[in-house]
């Protein structure tokens, strides 16, 4: 520990280094950090000797409010007034349960325990003359027990529970006499306990004490009569703290070698607009909450200029002597953050029109910048769960993970000197104005048992693991893989649909133009002149949209393109004997031109959307998929497509993402039969001549147990996957029936909704696949613990949630989820060939430098490589979703501004991965793959095919260009037209 002279020197240097409003740069700095890389989870460990702590407050947990001579506190009185329903008379009964609390601390493995002293337990009437030795003895016992398990105490002198007599006789903290009284109380505590205590907190959260104890009346003592009183109370709290600090500095520091600070709490705020005025309002909001106390302590002994300008005479002033007395009276910055203040006790008037946010990392940076880089000890941090939550507290656990992860980034990336972190709290207790309506403990307390039984929650298990590992050390599976995919790997891009042009645009204009070649190159239309009408059949080359789309696909560098046909447009009457021949011709041209560009078409017959059924009108009007004729009609439609397009299409998807939660079990049963019938049609009638493959594509986002170490959450995750993926996969790729877990669960619910496969149906459906195709976009967490009804699925008895450290856009970006999904398929359907048929992320279409999509594609493809090379998954291909924003808004590799097509950054990055066939090891020999067929699109220009010639007549500097059409059509080339 540092000595007296050193401490004075350090605080003076920090105060000198602090520059008012230096924190204003925080918002600008974070807005310029690389996105989304800076938002990605950071694996790493905390510095050696980092303080891992947990905390409690006396009134919340001790109980024994009248035991062994304890006097009343303002909370004992406050909870008995008004319409309040509960008290902290018993709390968690820590007064009689030291052994249970010590056991919990030992199990957690913390290095420090923050607790507060009950002033009225030590001095029942608030002054030394009323000393209660039994009360002091309780804390000596606690300190001795902590020493036995090698846990250092962090002791708070005042955590909101002022002796009632001081409030009643003096008016509490509104009276300047409290400065001396507090100094005397601190003197006793330093003398009585100081040999065992190296870290002291004088006052916890003076903002809440002043603003809400003496302003809004939300907390004890509940005064709300004078709007200026909170500022006088805050003034006295600062003076009392300074008096205690100087006392310790002069009389105890040299011998006890401890440090003293004041715990300051704050929200975080972000600008509602990007203008400087909004940033200044954010700065002012923080000044009114945190700066109110931090600036006097860490800068110049005075209040922030923003407060003085806006409050004027309402804000007390310091004399120059008082400024010097207050300035520098903190040995470290003790910062509180979380549910006690943020999102609960900051009213809109202190936000100044800006937006409150829960960002510990930015707050830490702001504190460091604003107050001269002090060592920061997070002395309270955490979240809460509802009062009926027991030992499974997923929300608390993931918020804890988020705050700890933000602290790690603050240290490693931002260079902030954070020395410790305190999870709040050790055990459930009385939660102030929320009473027992919420729980914040890492340990569940059963308030209905005589001994207040404590049980570790999942958040406790998580925190213990973090402490044990000193953070989040990077594991091999977290590191990017190096290597390449096998030769012949299918690289593709998907689109829900393609742009269709029903009338050819080539040669549609019969006008004659002058080309002003000698001047500006302008084409000038010659009025009164026209070309004779063309008398020939329509050619594929006549469709400008075919050429444009194929060219865009080719530029991506893929060798496969996946798109969907439109059943209702191809067979509008439902009768395949009368198809839309114009549309069929267009699809035929499109697939043939893809082949000429060396791109393999992958064609979906029916693409499920929630907006419309996609069925022909007669079927749509006649009960859609519940119509018993629909499967046979689909088989007939498939036969038409196989016959007309099969020469060019060798990969077919019958149904794309039919396993939607909005699809009923009866509809799903019909869809399975439709798929099976279509597969058998191809197998019997077309496979031998066309040599293609047929399957269906299932939507498969990954489902991860919220508590991977809990068997109770592993089962719900399996259940969700059974109902979402196994529902369609198991009948086709597995047993020929629905998953056993799905049937047993519905039977348990007495549900008869799931249809039964008879033997004929089972034989029809089972094995109707040539590969497993999946669409994968994101992942989610599930738990059996119910917390929020709006994310709870009652039928499956699962709670859906996300990890708050995940990147969002708007769905979570979780690359490792793809690897787990691929392994699930491998484990259930051994060695089946797998294609990731669609994988992409939604991003603002205006962001042509689409850094999120670049990050997404790189990391998801890398996880696919791990699945193939490390896990042995039989992965055959990967398709990015989607080609362009025009057809799939927000997902495209191409953007569009008016009529101009924009190549996004993600396209170039994806093409680069394709060109390298993955992520080659640096310095390794290039992968040797057989050369694939590259068609020469210009080789047959003069091979008895239509040729466009040009006759040039030159005169007076003007070139008259007339189109001369020359026809040579040979029968053997007619298939191309």
N, C-alpha and C positions, 0 to 999 in steps of 0.2 A: 504494500500500500504506500501511497505517496505521503510525504511529510507536510508539515504546516507551510513552510516557505514555498515548497514546490507547488502545492495546491494554489496558493495565492498567485504565484507567477503564471500558472496555467490558465486560471480563470481570467486573469488580466489580459493575457495574450489572446484568448478566445474572444473576449469582449471587444478588444481592439480590432480583431480580424472581422468581426461581424459587421456587415454593411446593411443598413435598413433597405428593405425591398429587394435585396439580392435574390430572394426566392422567386421573384417575378419571372425569371428566365426558365423556371421549371416547365411550364406548359409548352413553351416553344421548343425546349430541348427534347421533350418526350414526343412531340409531334413529328420530329425529324428522325427518330430512330427507325431503323429498317423494319418494315412490316412485310410479312408477319413474323419474321425471324425473331424479333425482339419479344414477341408474344409467346413464342414457343416455350415449352417447359425446359427449365435449365437444370441439368444434372450436375451436381457438384456437392462439395462438403463445406461446412462452416469452419472458421478459423479455430485453431487449437485453443482450448480454454474458453470457448464460447459458453456463455451462461444459458443453460436450459432450465427454465423455472416454471412453476405453476403457482397460482395464488388463490387467496380467499380474503374476505373481509369479515371482521368480528361479528357485526350484527347479523350478517347473512347466515352464519354457520354455528356460532357458539351456543346459542340458546341460554339456558340457566339464567334468565333475565333478572331473577331475584335471589339467586343462589349465592351463599357464602359472602354475604355483605355487599353484593353489587348494587350500585345505585341505578336509578332510572336514566335512560338517555332520551334524547329528543325523539328517537324512533319508537321507543316504548310508548311515548305519549301520542305521537303522530298516528300510529297504527290503530289507536283506540278512538280516534276522532273521525268526523265526517261519515262518509259511506264506505269506508274501507272494510274489507271482509276478513283479512287475515293479519297475523302478527308474526314477528320473529322471536316470539317468546321461547320457542324450542329450536326453531331453525333445523339444523342438521345435528344438533346436540353434540357439537365437537368438544364442548367443555367436559363431557363425560366419555368422550370417544377419542382421546388422544392416540390410543394404541391403533385404532382403525385408520385414522388419518396418516399416521406414521407408516402403517403397512402399505397404504395406497402410494405414498411418496416413494417408498422403497421399490415397489413394483414398477413405477414409472421410470425410475432411474434418473430423476432430475438432479441437477447440481445445486439448485437453490429453491427455497420455498418462501414466497411472499405472503405474509399475513399481517393483520393489523391488530393493534392493542385496543382493547375496550377501555377508553378513558374513564368511564364511570365504574368499571370493575376495579380499577386501580385507585382512583380518587372518586368515591361515590358522589361527593358534592362538587367535584371538579377541581378542588384545591388540595395542596399537599397535606393540610391538616386533617383531611379525612382519609388518609392512606389506609387501604384495605390490604393487609399482608396476604390474605388468602388469595386475593385476586392476583397480586404480584407473583405469588408462588406458582400459580397456574402457568404463567408465562415462563418462569424459570424451568419448570418441568418440561414444557414444550421445547425450549431451547436445548435442554440437556438431551432429550430424545432425538432431536435433529442432529446433534453432534454425534450421537451413537451411530447413526446411519450415514454420517458424513455428508449431510445436506446443509448448505449455508443458508442462514435466515436473511430475508430482506424484510425489514420491519417498518410498517407504516404507523406513525404516531396517531394520525387522525384520518379515519375513513368514514366521515359523515355522521358519526354517532356522538355528538356533543352531550356532556352531562346535562340533564334537564334543568338542574338548578341554575346553571350558568345562563341558560336561555331565559329562564323564568325571572331571575333576579337582575340580570345585566342586559338582556336583549340579545344574548349570544354574540355572534360575530359582527353584529352591527355596532358593538361597543368597542372603542379603542383600547379599553382596559384588558381586552382579551389577549392583546399582544404579550403583556407581561405574564398573564396567567398561563398562556400556552408555553412560554419560555420556561416557566417553573416546572410545568408538567414534563417538558422535554428534558430538562435537567435531571429530574428523577429517573426517567427512562434511560438516558445515557449512562448514568451512574449505576443503575441497577442491572442493566442488561448489556451494556456496551462492550464488555470483554468478549462476548460471544457474537456480537453483531458488527459486521463490516459494511453493510449497506442499509442506509436509513432513508425513508420517505417521510417528510414532515406532514404534508397534506395531500390527500388524493383528490384529484380533479376539482380544483377550486372553482372552475367554471360552473359545474353543476351545483356546488355548494352555494355560490353566490346567486347565479341566475335562476336556478330552479328551487333552491331552498328559501330564498328571500325575495324572489321576483315573481315567478309564475306559481309558486306554491305546490309544484308537482311532487317535490320530495320534502322531507323534514327540514326545518320546522314548519313548513307549509305557509309561509308569510307571503302575501301578495297585495299589500296595501300601498306601497310606495314604489313607483317605477324607477326611482333613482337609488333605492336602497341597495340593489345588487352591486353597484359600483363602489359604494362605501364599504360593503362587506368584502369585496375583492381587495380593496386597499388594505384593510386590516389583515386579511389572510397573507398578503405579500409581506407585510411588516412582521407578522408573527413568524412566518417561515424564516425571514432574514435574521430575526433575533435568535431563533433556534440554531441556525447555521453558524452564526458568529460564536454562539455559546460553545458549540461542538468544536469549532475551529480553534478557539482559544484554550479550552480546558480539557478536551478529550482526544483530539485528533492525534497528537504526538504519542500518546500512550496506547490508544485503541486502534489507530491506523485505519479508521473507517472513512466512508464517504457519505455525503448527505445531499439530497435533492428534493424536489417537489414534483409530484406526478401530474403532468399536464396532458389533458385529453383533447383530441380534435377530430373533426370530420375531415373529409376531403371534398373539394369543389372543383368543377370544371366549367369553362366558359360556355355560355349558351350561344355565343357568336364568336367569330375569330378576331374581332376587333380589339384594339388595345384597351378600350374602355371596359370591355368584358373581363379582360385579364386583371385590370386594376380592381374591379369589383370582387373578383375571386380573392385577390390579395387582401382586400379589406375584410372579406368574410372570415378568412383565417385569422386576421389580426383581431377581430372582435371576439374570437373564441380562444385560440391558442396564443396569439401575440399579446393579448390582454395581460397574460402572466409571464410569457416567455421573454418578451422584449425587456421588461424591467430586470429580469434575472440574468439574461445572457447578452444584453447589448449595452444599454446606457442608463438603466435604473429608471426609465420613464416609459409611459404608455406609447403605443404606436400612433404616429401622426394622424392616421385615418380615424382612429377612435377620438382623438382630441378634436379634430375638425368637425366630426359629425355629432359628437356629444356635448362639446363646449363645456359650460360650467357644471353640467351634470356629472362630469368625471372629476374626481378629486385630483389634486396636484401634489407632487412630491417637492419638498424643499431640496436644495442642492445637497445638503447633508444626508437627507433620506435617500436620495438617488444613489449616493456613494455607498450607503449602508445596504441597499437592496441589490445593487449591481454586482454580478459575479458570485452570487450566493447559491451556486449549484455546481456540484462536482461532476455531474454527468446529466445528460438530458433524459429524464424519465418520461417516456411517452406512452399514453394509453390510447387504444384504438379498438373500436368494435361496437358491439350492440348496445352497450350502456349509453353511448352518446349518439353515434351515427345512426341515422334512419329512425331515431326515436325522439331525442330531446332537442334537436336543432329545428327551430321553427323557421318558416319561410322568410321572416323579417330579417334574419341574419344571413340569408343566402344572397340577398341583394340581386334577385333576378337571375341567378346562375343555377347550375345543376349540381346537386349533391352526388357524390360518387364514392365507391368503396375501394379506394386504391391506396393501400399501405405503402407501396413502393414509392409513389410520387410524393406522398406525405413525408416519408423519410428523406427523400432528396431535398424537398423544400426546407425542412428543418435544418438539414446540414448546410444548405446554401444561405439560408436566412440568418443563422446564428453561429457562423464561423466554424463549422465542422466540429461540433462537440461530439464526444462519445455518446452514442444513443443506446439506451437500454429500454426495450419495449417491455414495459412493466404490466401491461394488460392487453390481451388480444384474444379474439375469439368470436363466436357467434352463439346462437341459442337454438333450442328446439322447443316445441310445444310441451306443455306440462304433462300431457298424457304419454309422452315418449319415454320408453324405458331404456334398455341397454343398447338398442340399435339406434344410433343417431347419425345417419349418413350425411345429413346437411351440415351438422356441426363438424364432422370429420373432414369434409371436402372444403369447407371454408377455412378450417385450420390449415389444411394442406396449402390452400391458396395464399394465406397470409405468411406462412413460413417460406413458401417458394418466392414470394415477393421480397421478403427480407433477404433471402440468399442472392437474388438478382441485385438488390440494392448494394450489397457488399461487393460482389464479384464484378458486376458490370458498371455500377454507378460510382463505386469507390466511397460509399458512405461508411462511416465508422460505427457500425452497429455491434454492440458488445454482448447483447443478450436478448432473449425472447421469453416472454411469460404467457403461457396458455391460461385462459381464464374459463372456468375455475376448476379447482381440484374436485370439488363435490357439489352436488345440487344443494341449493339453499333458498333462502327468502330473497326474491329478486326485486327489492325496493318497491317502486311504484307498480311493478308488474306482479308483485306478490309471488304466488306459486304458479302463476299462469305460464311461465316459461322455465326451462332448465338450461343451465350453462355448464354444469359439471362434466368433467371427464369420468366421474364415478356417479352412478345412479344411486340415489338415496331413497329407500322405501320409507316414506314418512309415516306409514301405518304400522311399522314394527317398533316394538319397545326400544330396541337398541339402534334404531335408524340404520338398518343394514345397508352397507355399501357394496356395490358391484361395479366392476370396470365396464365401461361402455366401449363400443368399437373405436370411438375417438381416442380413448385411453390406449388401446392396443396400437393404434396408428402412431400416436405421439411417442410411445415407448420405443417403437421401431425407428422413428426419425432420430430420437436422442441416441439410441444405440449406434446408429450409422453416422451420426453427426451430420445429418442432412440427407441428400439424395444422391449417393454415389452412382456414377454411370455404370451400368451393367453391359455385358457384351451385346445383349439383344437391343440395347438402346443406340448402339453405334451404327452408322450407315454401313451397308454391305458393299463389298466390291466384287465384281464379277460380271459375267455376261449371260444372257439367255441362250438357249440352244439355237443352232442354225434352223431356219424354217419357222422361227417363232412368229406368230401372227401379231403384227402391230396394226392397230386399227383406230378408227374414230367413228363415233356413233352420232346419229341424229334421229330424232323422233320421226321426222318426215323429210321429204325433199321438196324443192320448189318445182311445181308442175306447170308446164306450158302446153296448152291444148292445141294451139295453132302455131305452125313454124314461123319464125321471124326472118329467116334468111331469104333474100330476094323478094321480100314483101313490098319493097319500094320500087316502082317501075319508072321513077323519074330519071332524067338525064341531067348531069351536073357538069359545070365548067370548073376545072381545077386551076386556080390562078397560081401556077407554080413559080412565076418569076417575081411575085410580090410577097403576099402574106400567106400563101398556101391555102386560102379559103376556098371552100366548095360553094359554087354559085349555081342554084337551080335554074335550069332553062325552061321558062314557061312555054307551054304549048308543045313540048316534046315529051315523049314517053317511050319506054321499051315495050315491045310486044309482050303479051302475057306468056308466062312459061307454061309449057304443056309437058309436065313430067310428074312422076310420083314423088311423094314427100320422102326425103332422106333424113337419116339421123343427124347428119351434120347441119340440117336446117334449124334445129332447135338450139337457140343461143343459150338457153338456161342449162341445157345438158353440158355444152362445152364449158360454160363458166363454172358450174358446180364440180365437174370432173377435174378441171384445172385447179380449183381450190383444194380439192381432196389430194391431188397429186403433190401439190406444194407442201402439204404437211409431212410427206415422206412415208406415209403408211402404205401397207400392202393389202389392207382390208378396209372395207367401208360398210357399216351397218345402218340400215334404214328400214322404215316400215311402209308397207303398202296400205292402201285405203280400201278396205273390204266394201264399205258402203258405197264408195264411188266406183269401184271396179265392177261390182254386181249390184247396181242400184235397185233392181227389181227383185233381187234375191234368187233369180233364175240364172244359173251359169250358162245356159244356152244363149243368153242375150247379154253378154258383157259389154262394158264400155270399151269398144275397140280402139278408140282414140287414146284413152288413158293407158290401155294395155300396150299399144304401140310405143307410147312415151316411155313406160317402164322398161320395155324391151330395148329401146335405144339407150337408155341410161345405163343399164347393166352391161350392155355390149361395149359402150364407150369406156366404162370402168375397166373392163378386161383389157381393152386396147392400151389403157394407161398403166397396165400391170397392177391393177387393184382388184382384189377378189371381192365381189359383192356378197354381203351377208344380209339376207332379206327376212324380215318379220312379216308374217301374214296378218296378225292382229295385235295391235298395241293397245293395252288397257289404259284408259284415262278415266278420271272420276267425272269429268265434265260431260262426256257423251259415251254411248255404248260402242260406237264404231260398227254397229251391225247394219245390214241393209234395212231399209225402212219397214218392209213387211215383218221382219223378225223383231225389230225394235218396237214396233207397235203391238206385237203379240207376245208379251212377257219376256222379251229379250233372252237371256241365257237360261231362264227357267223353262222356256219352250222346249219340249222334248224333241222337236225337229231341228233345233239349232245345231247340235253336234254333227248330224248328217249333212246339214247345209254347209257347215264349215269344212267338212271333208270334201264335199263337191267343189267348194271354192278353192281348197288347197290343190285339188287335182287340176283345176284350170290353170293355176299359177305354175305348178310343176311342169305342165305340158307346154305352156307358152313361154316361160322364162327359164326353164330348167337347163337349157343349153348353156346359159351363161352363169346361172346361180348354182353353186355347189355347197352352200351352207344356208340352211333354212332354220328359222325360229318360228314355231307355230304360234305360240302365245307369249307375249312379252309382259312380264310382271303381273300375272293374273292373281298372285297371292297378296292381294291388297286387303287390308283389314275391313274395308267397306264391302267386300264381296262376301255374300252369305255362303254357308257350307253347302247348301243345295246348288247355288250357282257354281261354286268351285267344283262340285262333283260333275256337273255337266261340262265344265271346261276341261276337266281331266279326260272325259270321254271324247270330247272334240279333238283334243291333242292326240290321243291314242289313235283315233280313226284316221286322222291326217298322217300320222307317222306310218301306219300300216299301208295307207294308199301309196306313199312313196316307196316303202320297202317292197311291196308286191309289184308295183307297176313301173317304177322309174329308177330304182337304185341301180339295177344292172346296166341300163343304158346310159344313165347320167353320172353315176358314181359320186353322188353327193351325200350329205349328212343332214340329219334333222334332229332337233331337240326343242326344248322350250327354255325361256330365260326367266329366272326367279329373282325377285328383289330380295337382297340379303344384306341388310345392314347388321353389324355385329351387336350382340347383346352381352354385356360383361357384368358379372356380379359386382354390386357396389362394394361388398366386402369380400375380396377374393379369398380371404382366410376364413370365411364363414361358410360352413356347409349349408346353413339355412338360406343363403343367398345363391349358392351354386344351383340348387334345385329350381328356384324361380327362373333363373337365366335359361336353364335347359328347357323349362316349360314354355317360355316365350319363343324360343327357337323352334320347338316342336310345332307350336301353333302358327308361327309366321313362315317358316321355311319347310319344315318336315311335313306340314299339311299337304303340299304338292310334291315334295321331293320323295318322300317315303313310298307312296304308291307307284311311282315311276322308277326310281333308282334303287328301291329297297324291296320291301316285302310284298308290294302289291296292295297294301292296305294303309290306312292312316296310322300315324305313330301310336304305339301302345300307350305312351304317356298321355297323349291327347285324348284317346278314348277313355282311359281310366279317370282322368280329371273330369271330363264331362259326365261320366257315369256317377262320379262322386257328387256332382252338382245336380244329379237327377235330370240331366239334359238329354233329350233324344234328337237333338238337331243334326248331329253328324250322320250322314247317310251311311248305309252298309254296302260294301262291295259283295255281290254274289260271285260265285266262282267264275262265271263267264266274264264279268266285269274285271275281276282280278287278272285273268289271263289277257284280257284286252289291253289293260293299262300297264302292267308290269313289264319293264324292260324296254319301254318305247323311248329310247334315247340313243344318241350316238356320242354325246358329250354333255357336260354339265355347264350351263351358261348362267352367269349371275350378274346382276347389277348391284353395285356396292357404292355407297356414297358417304356413310357416316357410321357412328357407333353411339350407343347409349348405355346407361347403367340401370340395373334393376335391383330392387331389394324387396324383401317381404315386409319390411317395416313401413307402416303407413304414417306419413307425415302431412302431405298436402293432398287434399282430395282431388284437386284438379289435375294431378298427374298420376292418379291412382286408377288402375284398371281392376275393377271389382271382380269381374268374371275370372281373371287369372290370379287375383290376389297379389298383384305386384305394384310396386311404386316405381315409376320411371323418373330418372333424374340424370344430371350430367355432372361431370367433374368440372368445378369452377376454374380449373387451370387450363382447360381446353380452349383452343382458338375457336371462335364462333363466326359463322358466315352463311346463312343464319344457323345452319346446322353445325354441330361440332366437327372439327377437323381432327381425326384420330387415326393417323396412318397405320398404327399397329393393329387396328381392328380388321383391316383387310387380310393381314397374315393369319389372324385367328379364324376368320371366316373361311379362308381357303383350307386351313387345317381341319376345321369342322367337317367340311365336305369330304376331305381325304379319310378322316377317321370313320365317317358313316358309310361312305361308298368307295371302298378301297380302289385306288389307282384309276378312278374315272378321269378321263381327260377334261380339263376345266378351262373355260374361257371367261375372263372378266369382260363382260360385254358392254358395260357402261360404268365409268368411274370419273366423277368430276365434281366441281365445287361452284357454287353460285357466288358471283362477285359483281360489283357495280359495273354495268356495261360501259360506263363512261371511262373506266380505268383501263386504258389500252396497255399501259405498263402494269399488267395484272399480276402483281407480285404474289398475291395469295395463291393464284392458280399455279404459278411457277413452283412455289413451295409445295403445294398439294400434289401435283403430278410427280415431282421428284421423289417425295417421301413415300407416297403410296406405291409407286413403281418399285422403289427400293425395298419396301416390305414384301411386295410380290416376289422380288428376286430372292429374298431370304426364305420365303415359303418354298420356292423351287429348289434352291441350292442347299439350304440347310435342313429343311424339313422333308424334302423329297416329294413335294406336291407335284402332281402331273399337270403343270400349268402349260397350256398350249398357246395362249394369246391374251393380249391386253388391249382394250379399246378405251380411249379417252372420250369423255362426254363433255362437250358436244362440238359439232363442227362450227356453227356460227350462232350469233345472238339473234339473227333474224328468225330462225326456226325454233331456237331454244333459248329464250331471253335470259341473259346473265350467265350462261354456261359456255359460251362459244370461245373457240380459239381465234375466230374472226369476229371483229366488231363491225359496226356500220354507222356511218354518219351520212344521213340523207341517202344518196345513191352510191357513196364511196365505201368500198370494202377496206377495212383496216386490219392489218396483220398484227395480232397482239404478241407481247413478249413471250407468252406461254407457248405459242406455236413454235417459235424458233427453239425454245428449250426442249420441247417435246421432240422435235425433229432431230435435235442433237443426240438425245438419248437413243432414238431409233437408229440413227446412223452408227452409233457405237454398240448397238444391240444390248444396251444396259449401261453398266458402270465399270469399264475395264480397269484392272489393276494397273496403276501407273508403272510404265517400264516393261510390262508384260508383252509378249509377242502378240501381234494382232490375231484375232480369231479368223480362221480360214473356213469360209463357207462356200459351197458351190454357187456359182453365179446363177441368179434367177433370170428367167426369160424377160428381156426388155424389148417390147414390140417397137418397130420402126414405123411411126405414124405417117411418115412422108414417103415410105418406100413404094407405095402402090399408087402414087399420084398419076402416073402415066400408064398404069396397068389396066387398060380397058375400063376406066371408070370416068364419071363425069369430071370434066376439067373446065375451069374458068380461065379463059384467055383474055388478054387486053390488047386493043388496037389503039395506038397513039397517033393522033394527027396534030402536028405542030404548026401553029401559025399565029403571027402577031403576039408572040409571047404567051399564048394561051394554049394549054394542052387539053384537047377534047378527048375524054376517055369514055369509050363505049364498052359495055360488057358484051362479050361474045360467048355464048354458051355452046360448048361442044359436047356432044353426047356420044359416049361409047359404053354401052352397058352389056356386060357379059352375064350369062345365067349363073356361072359359078360364083359370082360375087354378089348376087342379089340378096343374100342373107344380111348384108351389111346396111341395107337401105330400108 
